[in-house]
Amino acid sequence: MKKKREYQSSELVKSFAKIYGFEDKLQAFEVRDFLEEYLDESLFREIESVNLKEKILEIKINSPLLKNDFRMRKSFFLKKFQDKFGREKFVELRIL
């Protein structure tokens, strides 16, 4: 059983995130957790980082094959993230 970041859903944490301006970082953690569940473990290890800045989600991937797969299915993944977390959260997905 994978350990969840239960603190992320806490209203207190969300309030602090809003006050101190790290809502994007918190959202990026949630996307990373989603990818950990969605992807096979060996593929997930290829994800170097997940960042969100000004509604642009950036996923840095080490593996050229996985990077290419994400780029080819970019609109699929963007829609998946928007459906899961809200359309207003992400306007673009960049695969680095």
C-alpha positions as CSV (number, residue, x, y, z in Angstrom):
1,M,0.0,0.0,0.0
2,K,1.4,3.3,-1.0
3,K,1.6,6.0,1.6
4,K,-0.7,9.0,0.7
5,R,0.0,12.6,1.4
6,E,-3.0,13.0,3.7
7,Y,-1.9,16.5,4.7
8,Q,-2.5,17.8,1.2
9,S,-6.3,17.5,1.5
10,S,-6.3,19.2,4.9
11,E,-8.2,22.5,4.8
12,L,-5.6,24.0,7.1
13,V,-2.8,23.2,4.7
14,K,-4.8,24.5,1.8
15,S,-5.4,27.8,3.7
16,F,-1.7,28.2,4.5
17,A,-0.9,27.4,0.8
18,K,-3.2,30.2,-0.3
19,I,-1.8,32.7,2.2
20,Y,1.8,31.9,1.5
21,G,1.5,31.4,-2.3
22,F,2.5,27.7,-2.6
23,E,-0.8,26.4,-4.0
24,D,0.9,25.5,-7.2
25,K,3.5,23.4,-5.4
26,L,0.7,21.6,-3.5
27,Q,-1.2,20.9,-6.8
28,A,2.0,19.6,-8.4
29,F,2.4,17.1,-5.5
30,E,-1.2,15.9,-6.1
31,V,-0.4,15.4,-9.8
32,R,2.7,13.5,-9.0
33,D,0.8,11.3,-6.6
34,F,-1.8,10.7,-9.3
35,L,1.0,9.7,-11.8
36,E,2.5,7.4,-9.2
37,E,-0.9,5.5,-9.0
38,Y,-1.5,5.7,-12.7
39,L,1.9,4.6,-14.0
40,D,3.8,1.3,-13.5
41,E,6.5,1.7,-10.8
42,S,9.4,1.5,-13.3
43,L,7.8,4.2,-15.5
44,F,7.1,6.4,-12.5
45,R,10.8,6.3,-11.5
46,E,11.5,8.1,-14.9
47,I,9.5,11.1,-13.8
48,E,12.1,13.6,-12.5
49,S,9.8,16.4,-11.4
50,V,6.3,17.8,-11.7
51,N,5.9,21.6,-11.4
52,L,3.0,24.0,-11.9
53,K,3.5,27.7,-12.7
54,E,0.8,30.0,-13.9
55,K,-1.5,27.1,-14.8
56,I,1.2,25.5,-17.0
57,L,2.0,21.9,-15.8
58,E,5.6,20.8,-16.5
59,I,6.6,17.2,-16.2
60,K,10.3,16.5,-16.5
61,I,10.9,12.9,-17.7
62,N,14.3,11.1,-17.9
63,S,13.4,8.3,-20.3
64,P,13.4,9.3,-23.9
65,L,10.8,6.6,-24.7
66,L,8.4,7.7,-21.9
67,K,9.0,11.4,-22.8
68,N,8.0,10.6,-26.4
69,D,4.9,8.7,-25.2
70,F,3.8,11.6,-23.0
71,R,4.4,14.1,-25.9
72,M,2.4,12.0,-28.3
73,R,-0.5,11.7,-25.8
74,K,-0.2,15.2,-24.4
75,S,-3.8,16.2,-25.0
76,F,-5.0,12.9,-23.4
77,F,-2.9,13.6,-20.3
78,L,-3.9,17.2,-20.1
79,K,-7.6,16.3,-20.3
80,K,-7.0,13.5,-17.7
81,F,-5.5,16.0,-15.2
82,Q,-8.2,18.6,-15.9
83,D,-10.9,16.0,-15.3
84,K,-9.3,14.9,-12.1
85,F,-8.3,18.2,-10.6
86,G,-10.5,20.8,-12.4
87,R,-10.3,22.4,-15.9
88,E,-9.4,25.8,-14.4
89,K,-6.2,24.4,-12.8
90,F,-4.2,23.7,-16.0
91,V,-4.2,25.5,-19.4
92,E,-1.1,23.7,-20.8
93,L,1.0,20.6,-20.3
94,R,4.7,20.7,-21.1
95,I,6.8,17.6,-21.3
96,L,10.5,18.3,-20.6
